[in-house]
Amino acid sequence: MQRVHYYKHSPCLNCSTNPQVPRLDHSVFPLHWWLHSVENHIFAVLRLLFSDRMCWFGFPKLTDLLQQYATSFRDPMMLQPPEWFKAFIYCEAFLQLPFFPVAAYAFLKGGCRWIRTPAIIYSTHVATTLFAILAHILFHDFSKSEHVGPQTLRERLVLLSIYLPYLLIPLLILFTMLCNPHYKHVEKRKRK
């Protein structure tokens, strides 16, 4: 099935007036939502909801995977999330996660202008939370943490690079929704 693009020019990445060329931003967005929802379920939400249990529903490999990730990349927020981080995880679970399939559908289908406002809300919310997380990674004193956190600048930058795509993709979504002429809704008023 050929995907039809209803606009000719875009200020976003991979600009093309040729409808045969796939658009980078519209291909990346559904992939982002799928990967983010899988990561959300496995690490964040399950860890938050079942943090008192070492083994989630008989899946010790998930616990081992989380432990290995947190140790390898020195991410104590996943093993012992601060209260503010838990609030972000609740937002992910109950606000963002239901939005993912809707957004993926809208971008895969193409031409859905109604996704503009929800995508702007989503992207600004995620960008705001990620600024707080990235600042915590860069400036927090992890020496007082129960679990090993990043100590050197290099370790902090490695952990930052893991979280950074979750900021960049929402900023790309926001840029697309605000600057792409296809998503700019021009309301025509009827004259009496």
Legacy VTK file of the C-alpha trace (Angstrom):
# vtk DataFile Version 3.0
C-alpha trace
ASCII
DATASET POLYDATA
POINTS 192 float
0.000 0.000 0.000
1.447 3.340 -1.038
1.533 6.049 1.590
0.232 9.383 0.323
1.615 12.648 1.636
-0.746 15.597 1.481
1.850 18.315 1.600
4.717 19.348 -0.620
7.256 21.126 1.566
8.370 20.422 5.087
10.929 22.162 7.249
11.632 18.839 8.962
14.310 16.271 8.255
14.364 14.404 4.963
12.406 17.036 3.054
11.145 15.753 -0.206
8.632 16.837 -2.756
8.607 13.307 -4.127
5.844 11.268 -2.411
7.743 8.054 -3.213
10.536 8.970 -0.763
9.664 7.884 2.793
9.722 10.668 5.353
12.250 10.206 8.136
10.210 11.868 10.866
7.022 9.925 10.146
8.934 6.641 10.120
10.825 7.384 13.330
7.790 8.453 15.376
5.909 5.101 15.364
9.181 3.272 15.981
9.855 5.607 18.933
6.401 4.971 20.404
6.724 1.209 20.015
10.207 1.056 21.572
9.279 3.510 24.309
6.154 1.541 25.213
8.113 -1.735 25.446
10.788 -0.077 27.567
8.073 1.613 29.609
6.325 -1.653 30.400
9.408 -3.680 31.182
11.514 -1.280 33.189
9.620 1.697 34.480
6.044 0.628 35.122
6.715 -2.911 36.320
9.515 -1.689 38.557
7.279 0.950 40.070
4.201 -1.191 40.549
6.029 -4.273 41.787
9.116 -2.773 43.410
8.641 -4.784 46.597
9.050 -8.071 44.708
12.373 -9.266 43.359
10.756 -11.335 40.657
7.954 -9.955 38.470
5.293 -12.573 37.876
7.845 -15.363 37.668
10.107 -13.561 35.190
13.474 -13.522 36.968
15.202 -12.673 33.666
13.529 -9.232 33.680
14.860 -8.568 37.157
18.313 -9.735 36.066
18.127 -7.569 32.943
17.195 -4.500 34.976
19.967 -5.214 37.485
22.495 -5.693 34.683
21.416 -2.449 32.977
21.571 -0.438 36.206
24.992 -1.839 37.088
26.489 -1.498 33.599
25.316 2.064 33.011
25.285 3.155 36.664
21.632 4.140 36.686
20.439 4.015 40.313
17.167 5.723 39.362
15.936 2.433 37.917
16.757 0.421 41.034
15.765 2.983 43.639
13.749 5.747 41.949
13.462 9.062 43.818
9.910 10.219 44.563
9.911 12.814 41.758
11.066 10.118 39.308
8.207 7.871 40.475
5.801 10.703 39.636
7.211 10.772 36.095
6.790 7.000 35.844
3.129 7.302 36.869
2.686 9.934 34.148
4.266 7.534 31.654
2.029 4.680 32.744
-1.294 6.487 32.824
-0.900 9.389 30.367
1.761 8.532 27.796
1.268 4.791 27.398
-2.377 5.053 26.247
-1.290 7.730 23.767
1.345 5.556 22.035
-0.937 3.322 19.921
-3.104 6.286 18.928
-0.087 8.305 17.839
1.501 5.374 16.023
-1.763 4.828 14.135
-1.996 8.505 13.165
1.529 8.670 11.790
1.444 5.296 10.067
-1.866 6.136 8.410
-0.687 9.621 7.439
-2.789 12.695 6.822
-4.274 12.737 10.351
-4.277 16.386 11.283
-6.138 15.710 14.527
-2.920 14.327 16.053
-1.356 17.815 16.203
-2.687 18.931 19.607
-2.187 15.582 21.401
1.327 15.317 19.925
2.196 18.836 21.101
0.947 18.016 24.605
2.869 14.730 24.626
6.120 16.184 23.334
6.160 19.187 25.682
5.339 16.966 28.654
8.105 14.487 27.835
10.648 17.216 27.082
9.891 18.903 30.402
10.328 15.680 32.381
13.512 14.801 30.504
15.107 18.152 31.308
14.682 17.347 35.008
16.068 13.820 34.564
19.070 15.019 32.543
19.833 17.749 35.090
19.679 15.131 37.855
22.120 12.910 35.948
24.541 15.791 35.381
24.439 17.522 38.768
23.280 15.091 41.477
25.759 13.739 44.036
25.331 9.988 43.568
27.904 9.129 46.243
25.083 9.092 48.805
22.950 6.661 46.777
22.398 3.130 47.993
23.128 1.819 44.490
26.182 2.751 42.439
25.622 5.868 40.342
27.788 7.731 37.852
30.837 9.305 39.481
32.980 10.597 36.626
31.963 12.958 33.856
32.363 10.135 31.340
29.940 7.885 33.286
27.453 10.739 33.535
27.685 11.379 29.785
27.176 7.686 29.013
24.032 7.623 31.159
22.945 10.920 29.627
23.313 9.428 26.144
20.862 6.662 27.078
18.188 9.156 28.145
18.907 11.749 25.427
16.918 10.087 22.584
13.825 10.321 24.784
14.305 14.092 24.657
15.365 14.477 21.020
12.501 12.505 19.446
9.790 14.471 21.332
11.516 17.719 20.336
11.453 16.531 16.718
7.747 15.728 17.116
7.123 19.188 18.575
9.098 20.835 15.759
7.125 18.852 13.171
3.756 19.720 14.705
4.580 23.417 14.983
6.461 23.991 11.722
5.072 21.519 9.230
2.442 23.242 7.059
0.403 20.038 6.885
-0.335 20.171 10.606
-1.034 23.890 10.783
-4.757 24.136 11.101
-6.196 27.190 9.416
-9.755 27.704 10.508
-11.997 29.284 7.918
-14.858 31.298 9.307
-18.119 31.549 7.508
-19.303 34.982 6.607
-22.847 35.884 7.515
LINES 1 193
192 0 1 2 3 4 5 6 7 8 9 10 11 12 13 14 15 16 17 18 19 20 21 22 23 24 25 26 27 28 29 30 31 32 33 34 35 36 37 38 39 40 41 42 43 44 45 46 47 48 49 50 51 52 53 54 55 56 57 58 59 60 61 62 63 64 65 66 67 68 69 70 71 72 73 74 75 76 77 78 79 80 81 82 83 84 85 86 87 88 89 90 91 92 93 94 95 96 97 98 99 100 101 102 103 104 105 106 107 108 109 110 111 112 113 114 115 116 117 118 119 120 121 122 123 124 125 126 127 128 129 130 131 132 133 134 135 136 137 138 139 140 141 142 143 144 145 146 147 148 149 150 151 152 153 154 155 156 157 158 159 160 161 162 163 164 165 166 167 168 169 170 171 172 173 174 175 176 177 178 179 180 181 182 183 184 185 186 187 188 189 190 191
